[in-house]
């Protein structure tokens, strides 16, 4: 199964967008799925349903951070490289959907309250989020293969 398929499947199981993408890379990240799901939990719905940065993008960047990030606070070169990767990954996502902002790419009126939207067949028909998580996983997988 591809990363893209894993991310889509994770979303369809009920994980939020960030969790779906990050969990698609769990085997490479080397951390258990429960911990990763907890880490990504606040980023669904564009950060806690604030409809800001798309959760798929956040999950993609978290996975990239685990795989290519830095830990030394004085790592100036590594910070620059990380920020360049963030901008490149976000740009690739933006090229496809026109934005990385949840409320801008979800083409319907979206509720930003705290109650998650019920995952019904109608939800999946109206929300293109499964495609967003699939693309985010695909983008990161392609970039990782270049390294």
QUICOR-V198065 format. One record per pair of residues at least 24 apart in sequence whose C-alpha atoms are under 10 Angstrom apart, sorted by the first residue. I is the first residue (numbers start at 0). J is the second residue. If there is no record, write none. Layout:
# QUICOR-V198065
I | J
I | J
This chain:
# QUICOR-V198065
1 | 133
1 | 136
1 | 137
1 | 140
2 | 132
2 | 133
2 | 134
2 | 135
2 | 136
2 | 137
2 | 138
2 | 139
2 | 140
2 | 141
3 | 129
3 | 130
3 | 131
3 | 132
3 | 133
3 | 134
3 | 135
3 | 136
3 | 137
3 | 138
3 | 139
3 | 140
4 | 129
4 | 130
4 | 132
4 | 133
4 | 134
4 | 136
4 | 137
5 | 132
5 | 133
5 | 136
6 | 55
6 | 129
6 | 130
6 | 131
6 | 132
6 | 133
6 | 134
6 | 135
6 | 136
6 | 137
7 | 128
7 | 129
7 | 130
7 | 131
7 | 132
7 | 133
7 | 134
7 | 136
8 | 129
8 | 132
8 | 133
9 | 129
9 | 132
9 | 133
10 | 55
10 | 123
10 | 128
10 | 129
10 | 130
10 | 131
10 | 132
10 | 133
11 | 118
11 | 123
11 | 128
11 | 129
12 | 118
13 | 117
13 | 118
14 | 39
14 | 40
14 | 43
15 | 39
15 | 40
15 | 41
15 | 42
15 | 43
15 | 44
15 | 45
15 | 54
15 | 55
15 | 58
15 | 115
15 | 128
15 | 129
15 | 132
16 | 40
16 | 42
16 | 43
16 | 44
16 | 45
16 | 53
16 | 54
16 | 55
16 | 56
16 | 57
16 | 58
16 | 59
16 | 128
16 | 129
16 | 131
16 | 132
16 | 133
16 | 135
17 | 41
17 | 42
17 | 43
17 | 44
17 | 45
17 | 46
17 | 53
17 | 54
17 | 55
17 | 56
17 | 57
17 | 58
17 | 59
17 | 60
17 | 61
17 | 62
17 | 132
17 | 135
18 | 42
18 | 43
18 | 54
18 | 55
18 | 57
18 | 58
18 | 59
18 | 61
18 | 132
19 | 43
19 | 54
19 | 55
19 | 58
19 | 59
19 | 129
19 | 132
19 | 133
19 | 135
19 | 136
20 | 54
20 | 55
20 | 56
20 | 57
20 | 58
20 | 59
20 | 60
20 | 61
20 | 62
20 | 131
20 | 132
20 | 133
20 | 134
20 | 135
20 | 136
20 | 137
20 | 139
21 | 54
21 | 55
21 | 56
21 | 57
21 | 58
21 | 59
21 | 60
21 | 61
21 | 62
21 | 63
21 | 65
21 | 132
21 | 135
21 | 136
22 | 58
22 | 59
22 | 62
22 | 136
23 | 58
23 | 59
23 | 62
23 | 132
23 | 133
23 | 136
23 | 140
24 | 58
24 | 59
24 | 61
24 | 62
24 | 63
24 | 65
24 | 66
24 | 136
24 | 139
24 | 140
25 | 62
25 | 65
27 | 62
27 | 65
27 | 66
28 | 61
28 | 62
28 | 63
28 | 64
28 | 65
28 | 66
29 | 65
29 | 66
30 | 65
35 | 61
35 | 62
43 | 101
43 | 115
44 | 101
44 | 102
44 | 109
44 | 110
44 | 111
44 | 113
44 | 115
44 | 116
44 | 128
45 | 99
45 | 100
45 | 101
45 | 102
45 | 111
46 | 101
47 | 111
47 | 112
47 | 113
47 | 114
47 | 115
48 | 101
48 | 102
48 | 109
48 | 110
48 | 111
48 | 112
48 | 113
48 | 114
48 | 115
48 | 116
49 | 101
49 | 102
49 | 109
49 | 110
49 | 111
49 | 112
49 | 113
50 | 100
50 | 101
50 | 102
50 | 103
50 | 104
50 | 105
50 | 109
50 | 110
50 | 111
50 | 112
51 | 99
51 | 100
51 | 101
51 | 102
51 | 103
51 | 111
52 | 98
52 | 99
52 | 100
52 | 101
52 | 102
52 | 103
53 | 98
53 | 99
53 | 100
53 | 101
53 | 102
53 | 103
53 | 104
53 | 105
53 | 128
53 | 131
53 | 132
54 | 99
54 | 100
54 | 101
54 | 128
54 | 131
54 | 132
54 | 135
55 | 92
55 | 99
55 | 101
55 | 128
55 | 129
55 | 130
55 | 131
55 | 132
55 | 133
55 | 134
55 | 135
55 | 136
56 | 85
56 | 88
56 | 89
56 | 92
56 | 93
56 | 99
56 | 100
56 | 101
56 | 131
56 | 132
56 | 134
56 | 135
56 | 136
56 | 139
57 | 85
57 | 89
57 | 99
57 | 135
58 | 132
58 | 135
58 | 136
59 | 85
59 | 88
59 | 89
59 | 132
59 | 134
59 | 135
59 | 136
59 | 137
59 | 138
59 | 139
59 | 140
60 | 84
60 | 85
60 | 86
60 | 88
60 | 89
60 | 135
60 | 139
61 | 85
62 | 136
62 | 139
63 | 88
63 | 139
63 | 140
63 | 142
63 | 143
66 | 143
67 | 143
67 | 146
84 | 142
87 | 142
88 | 135
88 | 138
88 | 139
88 | 142
89 | 135
89 | 138
91 | 134
91 | 135
91 | 138
91 | 139
92 | 131
92 | 134
92 | 135
92 | 138
92 | 139
95 | 131
95 | 134
96 | 131
96 | 134
99 | 131
101 | 128
104 | 128
104 | 131
105 | 131
